[in-house]
């Protein structure tokens, strides 16, 4: 890995891969660390210290739900967003057919393909060029036998926003018994939004908003009879067994409360960074993939004629950390992103995909320097290749 090359110090790095993971929030970490060092008890224990942690987890659920949902919902803490997605897919898609999109995160897409292996009919809706789903085509796939529809809220590779409340309404109009799930990992804490009456399941993750890796949650409608995904001691009201990660959950709660306290201010700040970076990139070198009305936290571009992986490594050497797509699918060893190809982008452009993703900690000075590095790296590489 390039981190071992020793060409720059940690403090010199510009980090623009926040869609992959964010830096844990220092203030939240300071408040939560007591649940590792002092209040480390088992929340399922009968003694007072354990029961107090049980009450703390109950309050954490209530606080987090209040940010995007009414009291018709409950929350199941998981180990990550991927587990939450898998819980929704495998426990919601047990019969008939399941409808999803070609733009899903691998946590949903791979689970969908496993459902297919288990005999469930899978139907995949096509994408628009910006990575959002073609809603009319999605709805045309729903019928009386559809048990589950899953649509990602914010496309993790392009930043396109799917209007999941509206889509859920249309799904229920076709089949009121169909469950509707959305992967909200790239939306929670970033996009102002509340769960509508027709969303049944919604997945979120801590480390995308300044929490710790190893913690996520599945928000579910209370009246929904969902089967457990992990069996054992019956924690999380019997839906997800295993001793609760109190530290991770508390970090998640604190980070979420902080993000939502300034969500519109943060949105405007990141929007300005996104626009600044795109305006500073050389349009003779880069094409824009992300829609202008998408999540400002993601700017995806294509460097014409240069491999994205090559740019990533050379930018890394220059002090800029970026991505080339979904970090969670990087182990698949495929040259082209299936999501980018599903947008209708030609392979020669799909080869040069770069995902530049922001956090509220990024500054205008960092963005200006990032644009200089990217312009220089791509220009030099094209000159070498010509």
C-alpha positions as CSV (number, residue, x, y, z in Angstrom):
1,X,0.0,0.0,0.0
2,X,1.1,3.5,-0.7
3,X,1.0,4.5,3.0
4,X,4.3,2.8,3.4
5,X,6.1,4.7,0.8
6,X,7.2,7.4,3.2
7,X,6.9,10.4,0.9
8,X,4.8,12.5,3.1
9,X,3.6,12.9,6.7
10,X,0.2,12.1,8.0
11,X,-0.5,15.8,8.6
12,X,0.1,16.6,4.9
13,X,-2.6,14.3,3.7
14,X,-5.8,15.6,2.1
15,X,-8.5,13.0,2.6
16,X,-11.3,12.9,0.0
17,X,-12.5,9.3,0.4
18,X,-15.1,10.0,3.1
19,X,-17.7,7.8,1.3
20,X,-15.5,4.8,2.2
21,X,-15.1,5.8,5.8
22,X,-14.7,9.0,7.9
23,X,-12.4,9.9,10.7
24,X,-13.9,9.1,14.1
25,X,-15.2,12.3,15.7
26,X,-12.7,13.2,18.5
27,X,-15.3,14.8,20.8
28,X,-17.7,11.9,20.5
29,X,-14.8,9.5,21.1
30,X,-13.8,11.3,24.3
31,X,-17.4,11.1,25.6
32,X,-17.8,7.4,24.6
33,X,-14.5,6.0,25.8
34,X,-15.8,5.4,29.3
35,X,-17.8,2.5,27.9
36,X,-14.6,0.7,27.1
37,X,-12.5,1.6,30.2
38,X,-15.1,2.0,33.0
39,X,-18.6,1.1,32.1
40,X,-17.6,-2.1,30.3
41,X,-20.3,-4.3,31.8
42,X,-22.7,-6.6,29.9
43,X,-26.0,-4.8,29.2
44,X,-27.8,-8.1,29.6
45,X,-26.5,-8.7,33.1
46,X,-28.9,-8.5,36.1
47,X,-26.7,-6.4,38.4
48,X,-27.3,-2.6,38.5
49,X,-24.3,-1.6,36.3
50,X,-25.5,-3.9,33.5
51,X,-29.1,-2.8,33.7
52,X,-28.0,0.9,33.6
53,X,-26.3,0.1,30.3
54,X,-29.5,-1.6,29.1
55,X,-31.3,1.7,29.8
56,X,-28.6,3.7,28.1
57,X,-29.0,1.6,24.9
58,X,-32.7,2.1,25.0
59,X,-32.2,5.9,25.1
60,X,-29.7,5.6,22.3
61,X,-32.3,3.9,20.1
62,X,-34.9,6.5,20.9
63,X,-32.5,9.4,20.3
64,X,-31.4,8.1,16.9
65,X,-34.9,7.2,15.8
66,X,-36.1,10.8,16.6
67,X,-33.7,12.1,14.0
68,X,-35.5,10.6,11.0
69,X,-38.5,8.6,12.1
70,X,-41.7,8.8,14.2
71,X,-42.7,6.4,16.9
72,X,-44.0,3.8,14.5
73,X,-40.4,2.6,14.0
74,X,-37.9,0.7,16.1
75,X,-34.2,0.2,15.7
76,X,-32.0,-2.9,15.8
77,X,-28.3,-2.3,16.3
78,X,-26.0,-4.4,14.0
79,X,-22.3,-4.8,13.4
80,X,-22.4,-2.7,10.2
81,X,-24.5,-1.4,7.3
82,X,-23.8,-4.6,5.4
83,X,-25.3,-6.7,8.1
84,X,-28.4,-4.5,8.2
85,X,-28.8,-4.8,4.5
86,X,-28.4,-8.6,4.7
87,X,-31.0,-8.8,7.5
88,X,-33.5,-6.9,5.4
89,X,-32.9,-8.9,2.2
90,X,-32.8,-12.4,3.7
91,X,-35.6,-11.9,6.2
92,X,-37.8,-9.8,3.9
93,X,-37.3,-11.6,0.6
94,X,-38.5,-15.1,1.5
95,X,-41.0,-15.8,-1.3
96,X,-42.2,-14.9,-4.8
97,X,-39.9,-12.3,-6.3
98,X,-37.6,-9.6,-5.1
99,X,-37.1,-6.3,-7.0
100,X,-34.0,-4.2,-6.6
101,X,-31.8,-2.0,-8.9
102,X,-28.5,-2.4,-10.8
103,X,-27.1,0.5,-8.7
104,X,-27.2,-1.2,-5.3
105,X,-24.2,-1.4,-2.9
106,X,-22.6,-4.8,-2.9
107,X,-24.2,-5.6,0.5
108,X,-27.6,-5.6,-1.3
109,X,-26.5,-6.7,-4.7
110,X,-24.6,-9.8,-3.5
111,X,-27.3,-10.7,-1.1
112,X,-29.8,-10.5,-4.0
113,X,-27.7,-12.9,-6.0
114,X,-27.6,-15.3,-3.1
115,X,-31.4,-15.1,-2.9
116,X,-31.5,-16.1,-6.6
117,X,-29.3,-19.1,-5.7
118,X,-31.9,-20.1,-3.1
119,X,-34.7,-20.1,-5.6
120,X,-36.1,-16.5,-5.2
121,X,-36.8,-14.8,-8.5
122,X,-34.7,-11.6,-8.7
123,X,-35.6,-8.6,-10.8
124,X,-33.2,-5.8,-11.4
125,X,-34.3,-2.3,-12.5
126,X,-32.1,-0.3,-14.9
127,X,-30.4,2.9,-14.1
128,X,-30.4,6.4,-15.5
129,X,-27.1,7.8,-16.7
130,X,-26.5,9.5,-13.3
131,X,-26.9,6.3,-11.3
132,X,-30.4,6.9,-10.1
133,X,-33.0,4.2,-10.8
134,X,-35.4,4.3,-13.7
135,X,-38.5,4.5,-11.4
136,X,-41.1,3.6,-14.1
137,X,-39.1,0.5,-15.0
138,X,-38.7,-0.4,-11.4
139,X,-42.5,-0.2,-10.7
140,X,-43.2,-2.2,-13.8
141,X,-41.3,-5.1,-12.2
142,X,-43.5,-5.1,-9.1
143,X,-46.5,-7.5,-9.1
144,X,-48.7,-9.5,-6.8
145,X,-45.9,-11.9,-5.9
146,X,-43.3,-9.3,-5.0
147,X,-42.2,-9.8,-1.4
148,X,-39.6,-7.1,-1.2
149,X,-38.3,-4.1,-3.0
150,X,-34.9,-2.6,-2.1
151,X,-33.7,0.8,-3.5
152,X,-30.6,2.5,-2.4
153,X,-31.2,6.1,-1.1
154,X,-28.0,7.7,-2.2
155,X,-25.9,5.8,-4.8
156,X,-22.6,5.2,-3.2
157,X,-20.7,5.5,-6.5
158,X,-22.3,8.5,-8.1
159,X,-24.1,10.3,-5.3
160,X,-27.5,10.2,-7.2
161,X,-30.4,10.5,-4.8
162,X,-33.4,8.2,-5.3
163,X,-36.6,9.7,-3.9
164,X,-37.3,6.6,-1.8
165,X,-40.4,7.9,0.0
166,X,-42.1,8.5,-3.4
167,X,-40.9,5.2,-4.8
168,X,-42.2,3.4,-1.7
169,X,-45.6,5.0,-2.2
170,X,-45.7,3.8,-5.8
171,X,-44.6,0.3,-4.8
172,X,-47.4,0.0,-2.2
173,X,-49.9,1.3,-4.7
174,X,-49.2,-1.8,-6.8
175,X,-48.9,-4.3,-3.9
176,X,-49.7,-3.1,-0.4
177,X,-48.1,-6.3,1.1
178,X,-44.7,-5.7,-0.5
179,X,-42.0,-4.7,2.0
180,X,-39.9,-1.7,1.0
181,X,-36.2,-1.4,2.1
182,X,-33.7,1.3,1.5
183,X,-29.9,1.3,2.1
184,X,-29.5,4.7,3.7
185,X,-25.9,4.4,4.5
186,X,-24.8,7.4,2.3
187,X,-27.8,9.5,3.3
188,X,-28.1,9.2,7.1
189,X,-26.6,12.2,8.8
190,X,-26.0,13.9,5.4
191,X,-29.3,14.4,3.6
192,X,-32.2,16.1,5.3
193,X,-34.9,13.4,5.2
194,X,-37.5,11.6,7.3
195,X,-38.9,8.1,6.8
196,X,-42.2,8.1,5.1
197,X,-45.2,5.9,5.9
198,X,-44.5,3.3,3.3
199,X,-40.8,2.6,4.1
200,X,-40.6,-0.6,6.2
201,X,-36.8,-1.1,6.5
202,X,-33.9,1.3,6.4
203,X,-30.1,0.6,6.9
204,X,-27.6,3.0,8.4
205,X,-23.9,2.8,9.4
206,X,-21.8,4.6,12.1
207,X,-18.4,5.0,10.4
208,X,-19.8,7.1,7.5
209,X,-20.6,9.9,9.9
210,X,-17.8,10.0,12.4
211,X,-18.7,6.9,14.4
212,X,-16.6,3.8,14.8
213,X,-16.4,0.9,12.4
214,X,-18.2,-2.2,13.6
215,X,-21.6,-0.6,14.3
216,X,-24.7,-0.1,12.2
217,X,-28.4,-0.4,12.5
218,X,-31.6,-1.6,10.8
219,X,-34.6,0.7,11.3
220,X,-37.8,-1.2,11.0
221,X,-41.5,-0.5,11.2
222,X,-42.7,-1.7,14.6
223,X,-45.6,-3.8,13.3
224,X,-43.3,-5.6,10.9
225,X,-42.8,-9.2,12.0
226,X,-39.2,-9.7,11.1
227,X,-37.3,-12.9,11.8
228,X,-33.9,-12.9,13.6
229,X,-30.8,-12.8,11.4
230,X,-28.4,-13.9,14.2
231,X,-29.6,-16.4,16.8
232,X,-28.3,-16.7,20.4
233,X,-29.0,-14.9,23.6
234,X,-32.0,-12.9,22.3
235,X,-30.5,-9.4,22.4
236,X,-32.1,-6.5,20.4
237,X,-35.6,-7.8,21.2
238,X,-34.6,-11.2,19.9
239,X,-33.8,-9.9,16.4
240,X,-30.0,-9.7,16.6
241,X,-28.3,-11.9,19.3
242,X,-24.8,-11.1,20.6
243,X,-23.5,-9.0,23.4
244,X,-24.1,-5.4,22.5
245,X,-21.2,-3.1,21.4
246,X,-22.0,-0.4,23.9
247,X,-19.0,1.8,23.0
248,X,-19.7,1.6,19.3
249,X,-23.4,2.3,19.8
250,X,-22.8,5.3,22.1
251,X,-20.3,6.7,19.5
252,X,-22.9,6.1,16.8
253,X,-25.6,8.0,18.8
254,X,-23.3,10.9,19.7
255,X,-22.0,11.2,16.1
256,X,-25.6,11.1,14.7
257,X,-26.9,13.7,17.1
258,X,-24.0,16.0,16.3
259,X,-24.5,15.6,12.5
260,X,-28.2,16.3,12.7
261,X,-27.8,19.3,14.9
262,X,-26.1,21.1,11.9
263,X,-27.3,19.0,9.0
264,X,-28.4,21.9,6.7
265,X,-25.3,23.9,7.6
266,X,-23.1,20.9,6.8
267,X,-24.9,20.3,3.6
268,X,-24.3,23.8,2.4
269,X,-20.6,23.7,3.4
270,X,-20.0,20.4,1.5
271,X,-22.0,21.7,-1.5
272,X,-19.6,24.6,-1.8
273,X,-16.6,22.3,-1.6
274,X,-18.1,20.0,-4.3
275,X,-18.8,23.0,-6.6
276,X,-15.4,24.4,-6.0
277,X,-13.6,21.2,-6.8
278,X,-15.6,20.6,-10.0
279,X,-15.0,24.2,-11.2
280,X,-11.3,23.8,-10.6
281,X,-10.8,20.6,-12.5
282,X,-9.6,20.8,-16.1
283,X,-12.6,20.1,-18.3
284,X,-10.2,19.0,-21.0
285,X,-9.2,16.1,-18.7
286,X,-12.3,15.3,-16.7
287,X,-15.9,14.4,-17.4
288,X,-18.5,14.7,-14.7
289,X,-20.5,11.6,-13.8
290,X,-22.3,12.7,-10.6
291,X,-25.6,14.6,-11.1
292,X,-25.6,18.3,-10.1
293,X,-28.7,17.6,-7.9
294,X,-27.2,14.6,-6.2
295,X,-25.6,14.3,-2.7
296,X,-22.9,17.0,-2.4
297,X,-20.9,14.6,-0.4
298,X,-19.9,12.7,-3.5
299,X,-18.3,14.0,-6.8
300,X,-17.6,11.3,-9.3
301,X,-15.6,12.1,-12.4
302,X,-13.9,10.3,-15.2
303,X,-10.4,11.1,-16.3
304,X,-10.4,10.4,-20.1
305,X,-7.7,8.0,-21.2
306,X,-6.1,7.3,-17.8
307,X,-6.8,4.4,-15.4
308,X,-8.4,5.5,-12.2
309,X,-6.2,3.2,-10.2
310,X,-3.1,4.8,-11.6
311,X,-4.3,8.3,-10.7
312,X,-5.2,7.1,-7.2
313,X,-1.7,5.9,-6.5
314,X,0.0,9.0,-8.0
315,X,-2.3,11.3,-6.1
316,X,-1.6,9.3,-3.0
317,X,2.1,9.9,-3.4
318,X,1.4,13.6,-3.8
319,X,-0.6,13.7,-0.5
320,X,-4.2,13.3,-1.8
321,X,-6.3,10.3,-0.8
322,X,-9.2,9.6,-3.1
323,X,-11.3,6.6,-4.3
324,X,-12.1,4.9,-7.5
325,X,-15.6,3.6,-6.5
326,X,-17.0,1.6,-3.7
327,X,-14.4,0.5,-1.3
328,X,-16.6,-2.5,-0.2
329,X,-16.4,-4.0,-3.7
330,X,-12.7,-3.4,-4.3
331,X,-11.8,-7.0,-3.4
332,X,-13.8,-8.2,-6.4
333,X,-10.8,-7.5,-8.7
334,X,-13.0,-6.3,-11.5
335,X,-11.5,-3.6,-13.8
336,X,-14.8,-1.8,-14.4
337,X,-17.5,-0.9,-11.8
338,X,-20.8,-2.8,-12.5
339,X,-22.7,0.3,-11.3
340,X,-20.8,2.7,-13.6
341,X,-21.3,0.4,-16.6
342,X,-25.0,0.1,-15.7
343,X,-25.2,3.9,-16.0
344,X,-24.4,3.4,-19.7
345,X,-20.8,4.7,-19.5
346,X,-18.4,3.3,-22.0
347,X,-15.5,1.1,-20.8
348,X,-12.9,3.7,-21.8
349,X,-14.5,6.2,-19.5
350,X,-15.4,3.7,-16.8
351,X,-11.6,2.9,-16.6
352,X,-10.9,6.4,-15.4
353,X,-13.5,6.7,-12.7
354,X,-12.5,8.7,-9.6
355,X,-14.8,9.1,-6.6
356,X,-14.1,12.3,-4.6
357,X,-16.0,12.3,-1.4
358,X,-16.2,15.0,1.3
359,X,-16.7,15.5,5.0
360,X,-17.6,18.6,7.0
361,X,-13.9,18.7,8.1
362,X,-12.7,19.4,4.6
363,X,-11.7,23.0,3.8
364,X,-11.6,25.2,0.7
365,X,-7.8,25.2,0.9
366,X,-7.7,21.4,0.7
367,X,-10.1,21.3,-2.2
368,X,-8.0,23.9,-4.1
369,X,-4.8,21.8,-3.6
370,X,-6.7,18.6,-4.5
371,X,-7.7,20.1,-7.8
372,X,-4.1,21.1,-8.6
373,X,-2.8,17.6,-7.8
374,X,-5.5,15.9,-9.9
375,X,-5.0,18.2,-12.9
376,X,-1.2,17.7,-12.7
377,X,-1.3,13.9,-12.3
378,X,-3.7,13.3,-15.2
379,X,-2.0,15.8,-17.5
380,X,1.4,14.3,-16.8
381,X,0.1,10.8,-17.3
382,X,-1.6,11.6,-20.6
383,X,1.6,13.2,-21.8
384,X,3.6,10.1,-20.9
385,X,1.1,7.9,-22.7
386,X,0.9,10.0,-25.9
